[in-house]
């Protein structure tokens, strides 16, 4: 009767090794946390061609509102954006997503870009400070 003993040992080994498989692919934890401090990077803007379309949050994009897209900040996060070229500031609400591969830090609505004085340049260096 070696077969039942072999089956028992095999089942025992398999059951003991299964928890180790979980270590190879640990679960991804998505935190709904907002980073503290200031980020610096490149900002661009989007306007007329996206006006009236749905954003990633489900909200309809309005180029005349003070909104923005970001790669990771939670929707509804308020961010103060400062144009490092001229010192102008604007507070925007995150309501859209950017591609994770984007080299830019934030994509602003046309109105936010207007208030920052960046419509002519198109892209500018900015700092971001999370407000809430």
DSSP file (Angstrom, degrees, kcal/mol; ACC not computed):
  #  RESIDUE AA STRUCTURE BP1 BP2  ACC     N-H-->O    O-->H-N    N-H-->O    O-->H-N    TCO  KAPPA ALPHA  PHI   PSI    X-CA   Y-CA   Z-CA
    1    1 A X     >        0   0    0      0, 0.0     4,-0.8     0, 0.0     3,-0.2   0.000 360.0 360.0 360.0  46.5    0.0    0.0    0.0
    2    2 A X  H  >  +     0   0    0      1,-0.2     4,-2.3     2,-0.1     5,-0.2   0.757 360.0  72.5 -73.2 -22.7    2.7    2.6   -0.9
    3    3 A X  H  > S+     0   0    0      1,-0.2     4,-2.6     2,-0.2     5,-0.2   0.930  94.9  47.7 -63.1 -48.2    0.2    4.5   -3.1
    4    4 A X  H  > S+     0   0    0      1,-0.2     4,-2.2     2,-0.2    -1,-0.2   0.885 113.3  49.6 -60.8 -36.6   -1.9    6.0   -0.3
    5    5 A X  H  X S+     0   0    0     -4,-0.8     4,-2.5     2,-0.2    -1,-0.2   0.917 111.3  49.1 -67.0 -41.9    1.2    7.1    1.5
    6    6 A X  H  X S+     0   0    0     -4,-2.3     4,-2.7     2,-0.2    -2,-0.2   0.921 111.6  49.0 -61.9 -45.0    2.6    8.7   -1.6
    7    7 A X  H  X S+     0   0    0     -4,-2.6     4,-2.6     2,-0.2    -1,-0.2   0.895 111.4  50.1 -62.4 -40.8   -0.6   10.5   -2.3
    8    8 A X  H  X S+     0   0    0     -4,-2.2     4,-2.3    -5,-0.2    -2,-0.2   0.933 112.6  45.8 -63.0 -47.0   -0.7   11.8    1.3
    9    9 A X  H  X S+     0   0    0     -4,-2.5     4,-2.6     2,-0.2    -2,-0.2   0.904 112.9  51.0 -64.3 -41.5    2.9   13.1    1.1
   10   10 A X  H  X S+     0   0    0     -4,-2.7     4,-2.4     2,-0.2    -2,-0.2   0.930 111.5  46.7 -61.9 -46.4    2.2   14.7   -2.3
   11   11 A X  H  X S+     0   0    0     -4,-2.6     4,-2.5     1,-0.2    -1,-0.2   0.894 112.0  51.7 -62.4 -39.7   -0.9   16.5   -1.1
   12   12 A X  H  X S+     0   0    0     -4,-2.3     4,-1.8    -5,-0.2    -2,-0.2   0.922 110.6  47.5 -63.3 -44.9    1.0   17.6    2.0
   13   13 A X  H  X S+     0   0    0     -4,-2.6     4,-1.5     2,-0.2    -2,-0.2   0.901 112.9  48.7 -64.1 -41.4    3.9   19.0    0.0
   14   14 A X  H  X S+     0   0    0     -4,-2.4     4,-1.4     1,-0.2     3,-0.2   0.933 111.4  48.8 -64.8 -45.4    1.5   20.8   -2.4
   15   15 A X  H  X S+     0   0    0     -4,-2.5     4,-0.5     1,-0.2    -1,-0.2   0.831 112.3  49.2 -66.5 -30.4   -0.5   22.4    0.4
   16   16 A X  H  < S+     0   0    0     -4,-1.8     4,-0.3    -5,-0.2    -1,-0.2   0.774 112.0  48.4 -77.5 -25.7    2.7   23.5    2.2
   17   17 A X  H >X S+     0   0    0     -4,-1.5     4,-0.9    -3,-0.2     3,-0.6   0.672  91.0  79.9 -89.3 -16.9    4.1   25.1   -1.0
   18   18 A X  H >X S+     0   0    0     -4,-1.4     3,-0.9     1,-0.2     4,-0.9   0.895  87.7  55.2 -60.5 -42.9    1.0   27.1   -2.1
   19   19 A X  H 3X S+     0   0    0     -4,-0.5     4,-0.6     1,-0.2     3,-0.5   0.845 102.2  59.2 -59.9 -29.7    1.5   30.0    0.4
   20   20 A X  H X> S+     0   0    0     -3,-0.6     3,-0.8    -4,-0.3     4,-0.7   0.814  95.4  63.1 -67.8 -28.9    5.0   30.5   -1.1
   21   21 A X  H XX S+     0   0    0     -3,-0.9     4,-0.9    -4,-0.9     3,-0.8   0.850  95.3  60.0 -63.3 -33.5    3.5   31.0   -4.6
   22   22 A X  H 3< S+     0   0    0     -4,-0.9    -1,-0.2    -3,-0.5    -2,-0.2   0.776  95.6  62.1 -65.8 -26.0    1.8   34.1   -3.2
   23   23 A X  H X< S+     0   0    0     -3,-0.8     3,-0.5    -4,-0.6    -1,-0.2   0.786  97.0  58.7 -69.9 -26.9    5.1   35.6   -2.4
   24   24 A X  H << S+     0   0    0     -3,-0.8     2,-0.3    -4,-0.7    -1,-0.2   0.850 118.9  27.7 -70.9 -33.8    6.1   35.6   -6.1
   25   25 A X  T 3< S-     0   0    0     -4,-0.9    -1,-0.3    -3,-0.2     3,-0.1  -0.679  82.4-168.4-127.7  76.6    3.1   37.8   -7.0
   26   26 A X    <   -     0   0    0     -3,-0.5    -3,-0.1    -2,-0.3    -4,-0.0  -0.321  35.8 -93.4 -65.0 150.0    2.2   40.0   -4.0
   27   27 A X        -     0   0    0      1,-0.1     2,-0.5    -5,-0.1    -1,-0.1  -0.320  36.2-120.0 -64.8 145.4   -1.1   41.8   -4.3
   28   28 A X        -     0   0    0     -3,-0.1     2,-0.6     2,-0.0    -1,-0.1  -0.756  24.5-152.5 -86.7 126.0   -1.0   45.3   -5.6
   29   29 A X        -     0   0    0     -2,-0.5     2,-0.7     2,-0.0    -1,-0.0  -0.888   2.4-157.5-103.7 119.5   -2.3   47.8   -3.1
   30   30 A X        -     0   0    0     -2,-0.6     2,-0.4     2,-0.0    -2,-0.0  -0.864  13.3-155.8 -96.6 117.3   -3.8   51.0   -4.6
   31   31 A X        -     0   0    0     -2,-0.7     2,-0.2     2,-0.1    -2,-0.0  -0.741  16.7-149.1 -96.0 140.1   -3.7   53.7   -2.0
   32   32 A X        +     0   0    0     -2,-0.4     2,-0.3     2,-0.1    -1,-0.1  -0.265  57.9 129.2 -96.9  45.3   -6.1   56.6   -2.1
   33   33 A X        -     0   0    0     -2,-0.2     2,-0.5    40,-0.0    41,-0.2  -0.732  54.7-136.8-104.2 150.8   -3.5   58.8   -0.5
   34   34 A X        -     0   0    0     -2,-0.3    -2,-0.1    39,-0.1    39,-0.0  -0.913  27.2-119.4-105.1 127.1   -2.3   62.2   -1.7
   35   35 A X        -     0   0    0     -2,-0.5    95,-0.3     1,-0.1     2,-0.2  -0.353  25.3-129.5 -66.6 144.7    1.4   62.8   -1.5
   36   36 A X        +     0   0    0     93,-0.1     2,-0.2     2,-0.1    -1,-0.1  -0.509  65.6  29.2 -86.9 161.2    2.7   65.6    0.7
   37   37 A X  S    S-     0   0    0     93,-0.2    93,-0.9    -2,-0.2     2,-0.4  -0.481  94.3 -47.6  93.8-162.2    5.1   68.3   -0.6
   38   38 A X  E     -A  129   0A   0     91,-0.2     2,-0.3    -2,-0.2    91,-0.2  -0.924  38.6-156.6-121.0 138.5    5.7   69.8   -4.0
   39   39 A X  E     -A  128   0A   0     89,-2.3    89,-3.3    -2,-0.4     2,-0.4  -0.859   8.9-157.7-108.1 148.1    6.2   68.1   -7.3
   40   40 A X  E     +A  127   0A   0     -2,-0.3     2,-0.3    87,-0.3    87,-0.2  -0.984  34.6 105.8-126.3 139.3    8.0   69.8  -10.2
   41   41 A X  E     -A  126   0A   0     85,-2.4    85,-3.4    -2,-0.4     2,-0.4  -0.942  63.6 -48.2-178.1-160.9    7.6   69.0  -13.9
   42   42 A X  E     -A  125   0A   0     61,-0.4    63,-2.7    -2,-0.3    64,-1.3  -0.809  42.2-160.1-101.8 135.7    6.2   70.0  -17.2
   43   43 A X  E     +Ab 124 106A   0     81,-3.1    81,-1.8    -2,-0.4     2,-0.2  -0.898  11.4 175.0-112.7 144.9    2.6   71.1  -17.8
   44   44 A X  E     - b   0 107A   0     62,-1.8    64,-3.1    -2,-0.4     2,-0.3  -0.734  18.2-135.2-128.2-177.9    0.6   71.1  -21.0
   45   45 A X  E     - b   0 108A   0     77,-0.4     2,-0.3    62,-0.3    64,-0.2  -0.975   7.8-157.6-141.9 159.3   -3.0   71.9  -21.7
   46   46 A X  E     + b   0 109A   0     62,-2.5    64,-0.7    -2,-0.3    67,-0.1  -0.983  26.0 142.0-134.9 148.9   -5.9   70.6  -23.6
   47   47 A X    >>  +     0   0    0     -2,-0.3     3,-2.0    62,-0.2     4,-1.0   0.048  54.7  22.5-144.9-111.8   -9.0   72.5  -24.8
   48   48 A X  G >4 S+     0   0    0      1,-0.3     3,-0.7     2,-0.2    15,-0.1   0.798 114.2  57.6 -51.2 -43.4  -11.4   72.8  -27.7
   49   49 A X  G 34 S+     0   0    0      1,-0.2    -1,-0.3     3,-0.0    -3,-0.0   0.717 117.2  35.0 -66.6 -18.9  -10.8   69.3  -29.2
   50   50 A X  G X4 S+     0   0    0     -3,-2.0     3,-2.2     3,-0.1    11,-0.3   0.458  85.6 127.1-109.7  -5.2  -11.8   67.6  -26.0
   51   51 A X  T << S+     0   0    0     -4,-1.0    11,-0.2    -3,-0.7     3,-0.1  -0.316  80.0  13.9 -58.0 127.4  -14.5   70.1  -24.9
   52   52 A X  T 3  S+     0   0    0      9,-3.0    -1,-0.3     1,-0.3     2,-0.2   0.312  99.3 119.6  89.8  -8.9  -17.7   68.2  -24.2
   53   53 A X  S <  S-     0   0    0     -3,-2.2     8,-3.7     8,-0.1    -1,-0.3  -0.523  71.3 -98.7 -86.3 157.7  -16.1   64.8  -24.1
   54   54 A X  B     -G   60   0B   0      6,-0.3     6,-0.2    -2,-0.2     2,-0.1  -0.528  34.1-142.0 -75.4 140.6  -16.2   62.5  -21.0
   55   55 A X    >   -     0   0    0      4,-3.4     3,-1.7    -2,-0.2    41,-0.2  -0.386  34.6 -94.1 -89.5 175.3  -13.2   62.5  -18.7
   56   56 A X  T 3  S+     0   0    0      1,-0.3    40,-0.2    -2,-0.1    -1,-0.1   0.764 127.1  57.2 -62.7 -25.1  -11.8   59.4  -17.0
   57   57 A X  T 3  S-     0   0    0     38,-1.2    -1,-0.3     2,-0.2    39,-0.1   0.566 119.9-110.1 -81.7  -7.9  -13.8   60.4  -13.9
   58   58 A X  S <  S+     0   0    0     -3,-1.7     2,-0.1     1,-0.4    -2,-0.1   0.261  79.6 127.3  96.1 -11.3  -17.0   60.3  -16.0
   59   59 A X        -     0   0    0     36,-0.3    -4,-3.4    -5,-0.1     2,-0.4  -0.481  68.1-108.8 -76.2 148.1  -17.4   64.1  -15.8
   60   60 A X  B     -G   54   0B   0     -6,-0.2    -6,-0.3    -2,-0.1     2,-0.2  -0.664  36.2-116.9 -79.6 130.9  -17.8   66.0  -19.0
   61   61 A X        -     0   0    0     -8,-3.7    -9,-3.0    -2,-0.4     2,-0.5  -0.498  29.3-171.5 -72.0 131.7  -14.7   68.1  -19.9
   62   62 A X    >   -     0   0    0     -2,-0.2     3,-2.0   -11,-0.2     5,-0.2  -0.968  15.2-156.0-124.9 112.7  -15.2   71.8  -19.9
   63   63 A X  T 3  S+     0   0    0     -2,-0.5    48,-2.4     1,-0.3    49,-0.2   0.685  93.4  59.2 -62.2 -18.0  -12.3   73.8  -21.3
   64   64 A X  T 3  S+     0   0    0     46,-0.2    -1,-0.3    47,-0.1     2,-0.2   0.395  90.5  86.0 -94.2   2.3  -13.5   76.9  -19.3
   65   65 A X  S <  S-     0   0    0     -3,-2.0     2,-1.4     1,-0.0    47,-0.5  -0.614  88.9-109.1 -97.4 162.1  -13.3   75.2  -15.9
   66   66 A X  S    S+     0   0    0     -2,-0.2    27,-1.8    45,-0.1     2,-0.2  -0.644  71.1 127.8 -92.8  80.1  -10.3   75.0  -13.6
   67   67 A X  E     -c   93   0A   0     -2,-1.4    42,-2.2    25,-0.3     2,-0.3  -0.781  33.9-171.0-129.1 171.5   -9.6   71.3  -14.0
   68   68 A X  E     -cD  94 108A   0     25,-1.7    27,-2.4    -2,-0.2    28,-1.2  -0.985  21.1-122.4-158.4 163.6   -6.7   69.0  -14.9
   69   69 A X  E     +cD  96 107A   0     38,-2.9    38,-2.2    -2,-0.3     2,-0.3  -0.910  29.3 176.8-110.6 142.2   -5.5   65.5  -15.7
   70   70 A X  E     -c   97   0A   0     26,-1.9    28,-0.7    -2,-0.4    36,-0.1  -0.969  34.4-125.4-141.7 155.8   -2.9   63.7  -13.6
   71   71 A X  S    S-     0   0    0     34,-0.5    -1,-0.1    -2,-0.3    29,-0.1   0.890  98.7  -1.5 -69.0 -40.7   -1.4   60.2  -13.8
   72   72 A X  S    S+     0   0    0      2,-0.1    -1,-0.1    25,-0.0     3,-0.1   0.629  91.0 113.4-131.7 -20.0   -2.0   59.2  -10.2
   73   73 A X  S    S-     0   0    0      1,-0.1    -3,-0.2   -39,-0.0   -39,-0.1  -0.334  73.9-103.0 -62.2 139.9   -3.6   61.8   -8.0
   74   74 A X    >   -     0   0    0    -41,-0.2     3,-1.6     1,-0.1    20,-0.2  -0.258  42.8 -93.0 -61.1 148.2   -7.1   60.8   -6.9
   75   75 A X  T 3  S+     0   0    0      1,-0.2    20,-0.2    20,-0.1    -1,-0.1  -0.299 112.2  29.7 -57.9 147.7  -10.1   62.5   -8.6
   76   76 A X  T 3  S+     0   0    0     18,-3.5    -1,-0.2     1,-0.3     2,-0.2   0.353  83.1 143.6  78.9  -1.4  -11.3   65.6   -6.9
   77   77 A X    <   -     0   0    0     -3,-1.6    17,-2.5    17,-0.3     2,-0.5  -0.499  47.0-136.1 -66.5 133.3   -7.9   66.4   -5.5
   78   78 A X  E     -E   93   0A   0     15,-0.2    53,-3.1    -2,-0.2    54,-1.3  -0.810  25.9-174.7 -92.1 130.1   -7.3   70.2   -5.4
   79   79 A X  E     -EF  92 130A   0     13,-3.0    13,-3.0    -2,-0.5     2,-0.6  -0.984  22.1-141.3-129.8 134.1   -3.8   71.2   -6.6
   80   80 A X  E     -EF  91 129A   0     49,-3.2    49,-2.2    -2,-0.4     2,-0.5  -0.859  22.2-162.0 -92.6 122.8   -2.1   74.6   -6.7
   81   81 A X  E     -EF  90 128A   0      9,-3.3     9,-2.0    -2,-0.6     2,-0.5  -0.912   3.3-164.6-109.3 129.3   -0.1   74.9  -10.0
   82   82 A X  E     -EF  89 127A   0     45,-2.5    45,-1.8    -2,-0.5     2,-0.7  -0.963  18.4-136.1-117.0 125.4    2.6   77.5  -10.2
   83   83 A X  E  >  - F   0 126A   0      5,-2.9     4,-2.7    -2,-0.5     3,-0.4  -0.699  14.5-157.8 -75.4 113.6    4.2   78.6  -13.6
   84   84 A X  T  4 S+     0   0    0     41,-2.3    -1,-0.2    -2,-0.7    42,-0.1   0.647  86.3  61.0 -72.6 -13.5    7.9   78.7  -12.8
   85   85 A X  T  4 S+     0   0    0     40,-0.5    -1,-0.2     1,-0.1    41,-0.1   0.872 126.5   8.4 -78.4 -38.8    8.5   81.0  -15.7
   86   86 A X  T  4 S-     0   0    0     -3,-0.4    -2,-0.2    30,-0.2    -1,-0.1   0.468  94.1-119.2-125.0  -4.0    6.3   83.9  -14.5
   87   87 A X     <  +     0   0    0     -4,-2.7    -3,-0.1     1,-0.3     2,-0.1   0.436  59.7 148.1  81.1  -1.1    5.2   83.0  -11.0
   88   88 A X        -     0   0    0     28,-0.3    -5,-2.9    -5,-0.2     2,-0.3  -0.390  29.4-158.3 -69.3 146.5    1.5   82.9  -11.8
   89   89 A X  E     + E   0  82A   0     -7,-0.2     2,-0.3    26,-0.1    -7,-0.2  -0.908  15.8 177.2-127.8 152.8   -0.6   80.4   -9.8
   90   90 A X  E     - E   0  81A   0     -9,-2.0    -9,-3.3    -2,-0.3     2,-0.5  -0.984  24.3-132.9-150.2 147.4   -4.0   78.6  -10.2
   91   91 A X  E     - E   0  80A   0     -2,-0.3     2,-0.3   -11,-0.2   -11,-0.2  -0.900  31.2-179.4-102.0 127.1   -5.9   76.1   -8.2
   92   92 A X  E     - E   0  79A   0    -13,-3.0   -13,-3.0    -2,-0.5     2,-0.5  -0.856  23.8-131.2-125.1 159.6   -7.3   73.2  -10.2
   93   93 A X  E     -cE  67  78A   0    -27,-1.8   -25,-1.7    -2,-0.3     2,-0.5  -0.938  25.1-124.1-110.8 131.2   -9.3   70.0   -9.5
   94   94 A X  E     +c   68   0A   0    -17,-2.5   -18,-3.5    -2,-0.5   -17,-0.3  -0.619  48.8 145.6 -76.1 121.9   -8.2   66.7  -10.8
   95   95 A X  E     +     0   0A   0    -27,-2.4   -38,-1.2    -2,-0.5   -36,-0.3   0.267  56.5  48.1-137.5   8.6  -10.9   65.1  -12.9
   96   96 A X  E     -c   69   0A   0    -28,-1.2   -26,-1.9   -40,-0.2     2,-0.3  -0.934  69.6-121.8-146.8 167.2   -9.1   63.2  -15.6
   97   97 A X  E     -c   70   0A   0     -2,-0.3     2,-0.3   -28,-0.3   -26,-0.2  -0.845  12.7-152.1-114.4 149.4   -6.2   60.8  -16.2
   98   98 A X        -     0   0    0    -28,-0.7     2,-0.1    -2,-0.3   -28,-0.1  -0.784  41.6 -85.0-108.2 158.9   -3.1   61.1  -18.3
   99   99 A X    >   -     0   0    0     -2,-0.3     3,-1.9     1,-0.1   -28,-0.1  -0.421  34.0-128.3 -61.2 139.3   -1.2   58.1  -19.8
  100  100 A X  T 3  S+     0   0    0      1,-0.3    -1,-0.1   -29,-0.1   -29,-0.1   0.754 109.0  58.3 -60.2 -23.6    1.2   56.6  -17.3
  101  101 A X  T 3  S+     0   0    0    -30,-0.0    -1,-0.3     2,-0.0    -2,-0.1   0.505  78.7 121.3 -86.5  -4.3    3.9   56.9  -20.0
  102  102 A X    <   -     0   0    0     -3,-1.9   -31,-0.1     1,-0.1    -4,-0.0  -0.303  57.3-148.8 -62.5 141.3    3.5   60.7  -20.3
  103  103 A X  S    S+     0   0    0    -62,-0.0   -61,-0.4     2,-0.0     2,-0.2   0.563  74.1  90.7 -83.5 -10.3    6.6   62.7  -19.7
  104  104 A X        -     0   0    0      1,-0.1   -61,-0.2   -63,-0.1     3,-0.1  -0.550  68.3-146.8 -89.6 154.0    4.4   65.6  -18.4
  105  105 A X  S    S+     0   0    0    -63,-2.7   -34,-0.5     1,-0.3     2,-0.3   0.817  78.2   4.7 -86.9 -34.1    3.4   66.0  -14.8
  106  106 A X  E     -b   43   0A   0    -64,-1.3   -62,-1.8   -36,-0.1     2,-0.5  -0.995  54.7-146.7-153.4 149.7   -0.1   67.6  -15.4
  107  107 A X  E     -bD  44  69A   0    -38,-2.2   -38,-2.9    -2,-0.3   -62,-0.3  -0.978  28.6-157.4-121.5 115.0   -2.4   68.4  -18.3
  108  108 A X  E     -bD  45  68A   0    -64,-3.1   -62,-2.5    -2,-0.5   -40,-0.2  -0.525  18.9-106.8 -97.0 155.4   -4.5   71.5  -17.6
  109  109 A X  E  >  -b   46   0A   0    -42,-2.2     4,-2.3   -64,-0.2     5,-0.2  -0.330  40.0-106.2 -67.8 162.7   -7.8   72.8  -18.9
  110  110 A X  H  > S+     0   0    0    -64,-0.7     4,-2.4     1,-0.2   -46,-0.2   0.889 120.7  52.7 -60.9 -39.6   -7.5   75.8  -21.3
  111  111 A X  H  > S+     0   0    0    -48,-2.4     4,-2.2   -46,-0.4    -1,-0.2   0.906 109.0  49.0 -64.6 -41.0   -8.8   78.2  -18.7
  112  112 A X  H  > S+     0   0    0    -47,-0.5     4,-1.4   -49,-0.2    -1,-0.2   0.909 111.9  49.6 -63.3 -41.0   -6.2   77.1  -16.2
  113  113 A X  H  X>S+     0   0    0     -4,-2.3     5,-2.4     1,-0.2     4,-0.5   0.887 108.7  53.1 -64.5 -38.9   -3.5   77.5  -18.8
  114  114 A X  H ><5S+     0   0    0     -4,-2.4     3,-1.2     1,-0.2    -2,-0.2   0.930 108.5  49.2 -61.2 -45.8   -4.8   81.0  -19.6
  115  115 A X  H 3<5S+     0   0    0     -4,-2.2    -1,-0.2     1,-0.3    -2,-0.2   0.783 110.3  51.4 -67.3 -26.0   -4.6   82.0  -16.0
  116  116 A X  H 3<5S-     0   0    0     -4,-1.4   -28,-0.3    -5,-0.2    -1,-0.3   0.538 112.0-122.4 -85.2  -6.7   -1.0   80.7  -15.8
  117  117 A X  T <<5S+     0   0    0     -3,-1.2     4,-0.2    -4,-0.5    -3,-0.2   0.869  77.3 119.6  70.4  36.9   -0.1   82.7  -18.9
  118  118 A X     >< +     0   0    0     -5,-2.4     4,-2.9     2,-0.1    -4,-0.2   0.296  30.4 103.2-118.0   9.7    1.0   79.6  -20.9
  119  119 A X  T  4 S+     0   0    0     -6,-0.4    -1,-0.1     1,-0.2    -5,-0.1   0.900  86.7  46.4 -60.8 -40.2   -1.3   79.6  -23.9
  120  120 A X  T  4 S+     0   0    0      1,-0.2    -1,-0.2    -3,-0.1    -2,-0.1   0.929 117.5  41.6 -67.5 -45.9    1.4   80.9  -26.2
  121  121 A X  T  4 S-     0   0    0     -4,-0.2     2,-1.0     1,-0.1    -2,-0.2   0.852  86.1-157.2 -72.9 -35.0    4.1   78.5  -25.0
  122  122 A X  S  < S+     0   0    0     -4,-2.9   -77,-0.4    -9,-0.1     2,-0.4  -0.226  73.5  42.1  85.7 -48.0    1.9   75.4  -24.8
  123  123 A X        +     0   0    0     -2,-1.0     2,-0.3   -79,-0.2   -79,-0.2  -0.996  68.7 170.4-132.3 139.7    4.1   73.7  -22.3
  124  124 A X  E     -A   43   0A   0    -81,-1.8   -81,-3.1    -2,-0.4     2,-0.4  -0.955  39.1-100.4-142.7 161.0    5.8   75.2  -19.3
  125  125 A X  E     +A   42   0A   0     -2,-0.3   -41,-2.3   -83,-0.2   -40,-0.5  -0.711  51.0 173.6 -82.3 132.1    7.8   74.1  -16.2
  126  126 A X  E     -AF  41  83A   0    -85,-3.4   -85,-2.4    -2,-0.4     2,-0.4  -0.880  30.4-135.9-135.1 163.6    5.5   74.1  -13.1
  127  127 A X  E     -AF  40  82A   0    -45,-1.8   -45,-2.5    -2,-0.3     2,-0.4  -0.959  20.5-152.2-116.9 146.4    5.4   73.1   -9.5
  128  128 A X  E     -AF  39  81A   0    -89,-3.3   -89,-2.3    -2,-0.4     2,-0.4  -0.952  10.4-174.1-118.8 135.6    2.4   71.4   -8.0
  129  129 A X  E     -AF  38  80A   0    -49,-2.2   -49,-3.2    -2,-0.4     2,-0.3  -0.983  24.4-130.8-129.9 121.5    1.3   71.6   -4.4
  130  130 A X  E     + F   0  79A   0    -93,-0.9   -51,-0.3    -2,-0.4   -93,-0.2  -0.550  24.1 179.9 -72.4 127.1   -1.6   69.4   -3.2
  131  131 A X              0   0    0    -53,-3.1   -52,-0.2    -2,-0.3    -1,-0.2   0.863 360.0 360.0 -94.1 -46.9   -4.1   71.5   -1.3
  132  132 A X              0   0    0    -54,-1.3   -53,-0.1   -56,-0.0    -2,-0.1   0.275 360.0 360.0-166.5 360.0   -6.7   68.8   -0.4
